[in-house]
Amino acid sequence: MPQKTEIEAAPEIETSTPASGVSDHSAAPPPRSASPAAARRPIPGWLILGAVVVIVVVGIFVWNYFAMWESTDDAQVDGHINAISARVGGYVTKVNVNDNQAVEAGAVLVEIDPKDYQVAVERAKAEFESAEASAMAAEHNVPIILANSSSQLESARADVENARAGISAAQGQAAAALAQLAQAEANDSKAQSDVERYKQLVAKQEISQQQYESALDAAKATAAGAVAAKASAAAAEDQVHQAQSRLLQAQAALQAAETAPQQVLVSKAQFSSADASVAQKKSALDQAMLNLQYCTIVAPVAGVVSKNVEVGNNVQPGQQLISVVPLDDVWVTANFKETQLKYMRPGQPVRISVDAYGRTYNGHVDSIAGASGARFSLLPPENATGNYVKVVQRVPVKIVLEPGQNNDHLLRPGMSVTPKVKVK
């Protein structure tokens, strides 16, 4: 069929104006319908240009907005997990907390049977008191030994002088006795000579028998005197020997007394040893008391507990009993790509979206780790082995919350978050 190309024009409607100048609304023509040519009228150029400008402006704004922020979903809430272990071994008698219970710092968590440690304290206390008594006796013994040694030294010196004087006196007496012996012997010799002479004279009857007997008696007396003088001389010699012996004894006593300084030093050394023993026993007592205190395990910080010990367990020193998570001190560890760190600096503001609650926390960049996360792994990569493949590394960034952001303690270590750092 041939296509119809012509469009029929609408018939013209003539209008007339009354002579009176009043328009007749009843005679107004009907409105014209829009033509297809008018529907395809081209869009003005200024409208297109305005739309392009708007799109460019919006694009620049969006690009600037996203260029100002760096974000990552490889981030999680981090915090301290205080693992509390037993410092002494023993039987667990009481556990005062339940799992996920909030505790304050200093709260009693676990109690270990203290009986053995109480006995150890009593024994250490008795040993300490005994050592104190010994040290006190040794301390008081020092001045006593010092005084005794001084008096013994003076007495020994006096004894030596007295012994020397005794020797001199004995020697004088011995000399006198020897002189008397010589005199007595001389008298005896003269008397004996007289007896012999008078014997001859009496035989010749030149003297009387009485004179002879007198001479004989005198001779006997002088003989006895000589014997006595000899005995006296011998006794004087013995006294000299005795005086010399006493001098030797006094000198020996003096030598012993002269060791007084050494005896004083020994006494002081004994006191020092006793004093050191007191310190040793005191430290043993302190350790025993500490061990008794360690039977009561308390929370070092406030937080939420997780326990893995039960009543009846026999624990060993160093064995972990309870973990305490302080919720007042949490932060975010975000592992940004190394390409995102160009403009990132400590102190920049951060918006933190928490997946669990759908809310945003405010914080700021605290610090950037000194190495990438791969360097802290158990088996860090070794790129010199020949199988090197370049991988964009991630560097941990510590983000801390602003004060008052976590007063409700909803954040828990390990929760996933999405931080956005404003780098420009």
JONOR-V631873 format. One record per residue. N is the residue number from 1. RES is the residue in three letters. PSI is psi in whole degrees, -180 to 180 (none if undefined). Layout:
n=N res=RES psi=PSI
n=N res=RES psi=PSI
This chain:
n=1 res=MET psi=139
n=2 res=PRO psi=137
n=3 res=GLN psi=147
n=4 res=LYS psi=118
n=5 res=THR psi=-18
n=6 res=GLU psi=146
n=7 res=ILE psi=129
n=8 res=GLU psi=138
n=9 res=ALA psi=148
n=10 res=ALA psi=142
n=11 res=PRO psi=143
n=12 res=GLU psi=142
n=13 res=ILE psi=122
n=14 res=GLU psi=145
n=15 res=THR psi=150
n=16 res=SER psi=148
n=17 res=THR psi=126
n=18 res=PRO psi=154
n=19 res=ALA psi=-27
n=20 res=SER psi=-9
n=21 res=GLY psi=3
n=22 res=VAL psi=126
n=23 res=SER psi=147
n=24 res=ASP psi=105
n=25 res=HIS psi=-24
n=26 res=SER psi=-20
n=27 res=ALA psi=12
n=28 res=ALA psi=143
n=29 res=PRO psi=157
n=30 res=PRO psi=154
n=31 res=PRO psi=152
n=32 res=ARG psi=145
n=33 res=SER psi=146
n=34 res=ALA psi=142
n=35 res=SER psi=155
n=36 res=PRO psi=-33
n=37 res=ALA psi=-39
n=38 res=ALA psi=-31
n=39 res=ALA psi=-32
n=40 res=ARG psi=26
n=41 res=ARG psi=133
n=42 res=PRO psi=148
n=43 res=ILE psi=137
n=44 res=PRO psi=148
n=45 res=GLY psi=-33
n=46 res=TRP psi=-29
n=47 res=LEU psi=-41
n=48 res=ILE psi=-43
n=49 res=LEU psi=-40
n=50 res=GLY psi=-41
n=51 res=ALA psi=-42
n=52 res=VAL psi=-43
n=53 res=VAL psi=-44
n=54 res=VAL psi=-45
n=55 res=ILE psi=-42
n=56 res=VAL psi=-46
n=57 res=VAL psi=-46
n=58 res=VAL psi=-41
n=59 res=GLY psi=-44
n=60 res=ILE psi=-42
n=61 res=PHE psi=-45
n=62 res=VAL psi=-42
n=63 res=TRP psi=-43
n=64 res=ASN psi=-38
n=65 res=TYR psi=-48
n=66 res=PHE psi=-26
n=67 res=ALA psi=-22
n=68 res=MET psi=-17
n=69 res=TRP psi=143
n=70 res=GLU psi=129
n=71 res=SER psi=164
n=72 res=THR psi=149
n=73 res=ASP psi=1
n=74 res=ASP psi=70
n=75 res=ALA psi=152
n=76 res=GLN psi=158
n=77 res=VAL psi=137
n=78 res=ASP psi=162
n=79 res=GLY psi=177
n=80 res=HIS psi=140
n=81 res=ILE psi=101
n=82 res=ASN psi=107
n=83 res=ALA psi=114
n=84 res=ILE psi=123
n=85 res=SER psi=164
n=86 res=ALA psi=137
n=87 res=ARG psi=-15
n=88 res=VAL psi=156
n=89 res=GLY psi=157
n=90 res=GLY psi=-174
n=91 res=TYR psi=126
n=92 res=VAL psi=119
n=93 res=THR psi=-22
n=94 res=LYS psi=138
n=95 res=VAL psi=117
n=96 res=ASN psi=2
n=97 res=VAL psi=161
n=98 res=ASN psi=167
n=99 res=ASP psi=140
n=100 res=ASN psi=21
n=101 res=GLN psi=138
n=102 res=ALA psi=132
n=103 res=VAL psi=156
n=104 res=GLU psi=162
n=105 res=ALA psi=134
n=106 res=GLY psi=-5
n=107 res=ALA psi=141
n=108 res=VAL psi=123
n=109 res=LEU psi=-52
n=110 res=VAL psi=146
n=111 res=GLU psi=131
n=112 res=ILE psi=145
n=113 res=ASP psi=119
n=114 res=PRO psi=2
n=115 res=LYS psi=-48
n=116 res=ASP psi=-37
n=117 res=TYR psi=-28
n=118 res=GLN psi=-40
n=119 res=VAL psi=-41
n=120 res=ALA psi=-36
n=121 res=VAL psi=-44
n=122 res=GLU psi=-42
n=123 res=ARG psi=-45
n=124 res=ALA psi=-35
n=125 res=LYS psi=-42
n=126 res=ALA psi=-42
n=127 res=GLU psi=-36
n=128 res=PHE psi=-44
n=129 res=GLU psi=-39
n=130 res=SER psi=-42
n=131 res=ALA psi=-37
n=132 res=GLU psi=-42
n=133 res=ALA psi=-42
n=134 res=SER psi=-40
n=135 res=ALA psi=-38
n=136 res=MET psi=-42
n=137 res=ALA psi=-42
n=138 res=ALA psi=-36
n=139 res=GLU psi=-42
n=140 res=HIS psi=-24
n=141 res=ASN psi=-23
n=142 res=VAL psi=-53
n=143 res=PRO psi=-30
n=144 res=ILE psi=-46
n=145 res=ILE psi=-37
n=146 res=LEU psi=-45
n=147 res=ALA psi=-44
n=148 res=ASN psi=-42
n=149 res=SER psi=-38
n=150 res=SER psi=-45
n=151 res=SER psi=-38
n=152 res=GLN psi=-36
n=153 res=LEU psi=-45
n=154 res=GLU psi=-42
n=155 res=SER psi=-40
n=156 res=ALA psi=-40
n=157 res=ARG psi=-41
n=158 res=ALA psi=-39
n=159 res=ASP psi=-39
n=160 res=VAL psi=-44
n=161 res=GLU psi=-41
n=162 res=ASN psi=-38
n=163 res=ALA psi=-41
n=164 res=ARG psi=-40
n=165 res=ALA psi=-38
n=166 res=GLY psi=-36
n=167 res=ILE psi=-44
n=168 res=SER psi=-44
n=169 res=ALA psi=-43
n=170 res=ALA psi=-39
n=171 res=GLN psi=-38
n=172 res=GLY psi=-43
n=173 res=GLN psi=-37
n=174 res=ALA psi=-39
n=175 res=ALA psi=-41
n=176 res=ALA psi=-40
n=177 res=ALA psi=-38
n=178 res=LEU psi=-39
n=179 res=ALA psi=-42
n=180 res=GLN psi=-36
n=181 res=LEU psi=-41
n=182 res=ALA psi=-41
n=183 res=GLN psi=-43
n=184 res=ALA psi=-39
n=185 res=GLU psi=-38
n=186 res=ALA psi=-42
n=187 res=ASN psi=-40
n=188 res=ASP psi=-39
n=189 res=SER psi=-42
n=190 res=LYS psi=-40
n=191 res=ALA psi=-38
n=192 res=GLN psi=-37
n=193 res=SER psi=-40
n=194 res=ASP psi=-37
n=195 res=VAL psi=-42
n=196 res=GLU psi=-42
n=197 res=ARG psi=-44
n=198 res=TYR psi=-28
n=199 res=LYS psi=-41
n=200 res=GLN psi=-38
n=201 res=LEU psi=-38
n=202 res=VAL psi=-28
n=203 res=ALA psi=-35
n=204 res=LYS psi=-2
n=205 res=GLN psi=32
n=206 res=GLU psi=-23
n=207 res=ILE psi=166
n=208 res=SER psi=160
n=209 res=GLN psi=-29
n=210 res=GLN psi=-41
n=211 res=GLN psi=-37
n=212 res=TYR psi=-44
n=213 res=GLU psi=-37
n=214 res=SER psi=-42
n=215 res=ALA psi=-37
n=216 res=LEU psi=-41
n=217 res=ASP psi=-40
n=218 res=ALA psi=-37
n=219 res=ALA psi=-40
n=220 res=LYS psi=-39
n=221 res=ALA psi=-45
n=222 res=THR psi=-33
n=223 res=ALA psi=-44
n=224 res=ALA psi=-40
n=225 res=GLY psi=-37
n=226 res=ALA psi=-42
n=227 res=VAL psi=-43
n=228 res=ALA psi=-41
n=229 res=ALA psi=-36
n=230 res=LYS psi=-39
n=231 res=ALA psi=-39
n=232 res=SER psi=-40
n=233 res=ALA psi=-41
n=234 res=ALA psi=-40
n=235 res=ALA psi=-39
n=236 res=ALA psi=-39
n=237 res=GLU psi=-40
n=238 res=ASP psi=-39
n=239 res=GLN psi=-36
n=240 res=VAL psi=-45
n=241 res=HIS psi=-41
n=242 res=GLN psi=-40
n=243 res=ALA psi=-39
n=244 res=GLN psi=-38
n=245 res=SER psi=-44
n=246 res=ARG psi=-34
n=247 res=LEU psi=-43
n=248 res=LEU psi=-42
n=249 res=GLN psi=-42
n=250 res=ALA psi=-38
n=251 res=GLN psi=-39
n=252 res=ALA psi=-42
n=253 res=ALA psi=-37
n=254 res=LEU psi=-42
n=255 res=GLN psi=-40
n=256 res=ALA psi=-40
n=257 res=ALA psi=-28
n=258 res=GLU psi=-10
n=259 res=THR psi=11
n=260 res=ALA psi=-44
n=261 res=PRO psi=-40
n=262 res=GLN psi=-39
n=263 res=GLN psi=-38
n=264 res=VAL psi=-42
n=265 res=LEU psi=-40
n=266 res=VAL psi=-42
n=267 res=SER psi=-42
n=268 res=LYS psi=-38
n=269 res=ALA psi=-39
n=270 res=GLN psi=-39
n=271 res=PHE psi=-42
n=272 res=SER psi=-41
n=273 res=SER psi=-42
n=274 res=ALA psi=-38
n=275 res=ASP psi=-41
n=276 res=ALA psi=-37
n=277 res=SER psi=-37
n=278 res=VAL psi=-45
n=279 res=ALA psi=-40
n=280 res=GLN psi=-45
n=281 res=LYS psi=-34
n=282 res=LYS psi=-42
n=283 res=SER psi=-37
n=284 res=ALA psi=-39
n=285 res=LEU psi=-43
n=286 res=ASP psi=-43
n=287 res=GLN psi=-41
n=288 res=ALA psi=-40
n=289 res=MET psi=-37
n=290 res=LEU psi=-43
n=291 res=ASN psi=-37
n=292 res=LEU psi=-39
n=293 res=GLN psi=-35
n=294 res=TYR psi=-13
n=295 res=CYS psi=-20
n=296 res=THR psi=112
n=297 res=ILE psi=123
n=298 res=VAL psi=162
n=299 res=ALA psi=125
n=300 res=PRO psi=-26
n=301 res=VAL psi=165
n=302 res=ALA psi=143
n=303 res=GLY psi=-163
n=304 res=VAL psi=135
n=305 res=VAL psi=153
n=306 res=SER psi=118
n=307 res=LYS psi=150
n=308 res=ASN psi=32
n=309 res=VAL psi=148
n=310 res=GLU psi=160
n=311 res=VAL psi=133
n=312 res=GLY psi=-14
n=313 res=ASN psi=141
n=314 res=ASN psi=102
n=315 res=VAL psi=159
n=316 res=GLN psi=156
n=317 res=PRO psi=132
n=318 res=GLY psi=-8
n=319 res=GLN psi=131
n=320 res=GLN psi=132
n=321 res=LEU psi=-46
n=322 res=ILE psi=149
n=323 res=SER psi=137
n=324 res=VAL psi=126
n=325 res=VAL psi=107
n=326 res=PRO psi=114
n=327 res=LEU psi=-8
n=328 res=ASP psi=-18
n=329 res=ASP psi=81
n=330 res=VAL psi=156
n=331 res=TRP psi=-179
n=332 res=VAL psi=132
n=333 res=THR psi=111
n=334 res=ALA psi=128
n=335 res=ASN psi=89
n=336 res=PHE psi=151
n=337 res=LYS psi=150
n=338 res=GLU psi=-24
n=339 res=THR psi=-10
n=340 res=GLN psi=-1
n=341 res=LEU psi=6
n=342 res=LYS psi=-44
n=343 res=TYR psi=7
n=344 res=MET psi=131
n=345 res=ARG psi=153
n=346 res=PRO psi=142
n=347 res=GLY psi=-12
n=348 res=GLN psi=142
n=349 res=PRO psi=151
n=350 res=VAL psi=139
n=351 res=ARG psi=128
n=352 res=ILE psi=116
n=353 res=SER psi=125
n=354 res=VAL psi=124
n=355 res=ASP psi=-34
n=356 res=ALA psi=-32
n=357 res=TYR psi=-13
n=358 res=GLY psi=28
n=359 res=ARG psi=164
n=360 res=THR psi=134
n=361 res=TYR psi=151
n=362 res=ASN psi=141
n=363 res=GLY psi=-168
n=364 res=HIS psi=158
n=365 res=VAL psi=124
n=366 res=ASP psi=-48
n=367 res=SER psi=163
n=368 res=ILE psi=134
n=369 res=ALA psi=155
n=370 res=GLY psi=-9
n=371 res=ALA psi=166
n=372 res=SER psi=164
n=373 res=GLY psi=-30
n=374 res=ALA psi=-32
n=375 res=ARG psi=-23
n=376 res=PHE psi=0
n=377 res=SER psi=167
n=378 res=LEU psi=-39
n=379 res=LEU psi=86
n=380 res=PRO psi=149
n=381 res=PRO psi=146
n=382 res=GLU psi=102
n=383 res=ASN psi=-8
n=384 res=ALA psi=9
n=385 res=THR psi=-8
n=386 res=GLY psi=-11
n=387 res=ASN psi=43
n=388 res=TYR psi=130
n=389 res=VAL psi=123
n=390 res=LYS psi=126
n=391 res=VAL psi=136
n=392 res=VAL psi=120
n=393 res=GLN psi=158
n=394 res=ARG psi=138
n=395 res=VAL psi=126
n=396 res=PRO psi=136
n=397 res=VAL psi=126
n=398 res=LYS psi=126
n=399 res=ILE psi=126
n=400 res=VAL psi=150
n=401 res=LEU psi=152
n=402 res=GLU psi=154
n=403 res=PRO psi=136
n=404 res=GLY psi=-1
n=405 res=GLN psi=-28
n=406 res=ASN psi=39
n=407 res=ASN psi=-27
n=408 res=ASP psi=-5
n=409 res=HIS psi=40
n=410 res=LEU psi=-26
n=411 res=LEU psi=136
n=412 res=ARG psi=140
n=413 res=PRO psi=134
n=414 res=GLY psi=-14
n=415 res=MET psi=143
n=416 res=SER psi=137
n=417 res=VAL psi=166
n=418 res=THR psi=102
n=419 res=PRO psi=145
n=420 res=LYS psi=119
n=421 res=VAL psi=129
n=422 res=LYS psi=104
n=423 res=VAL psi=-11
n=424 res=LYS psi=none
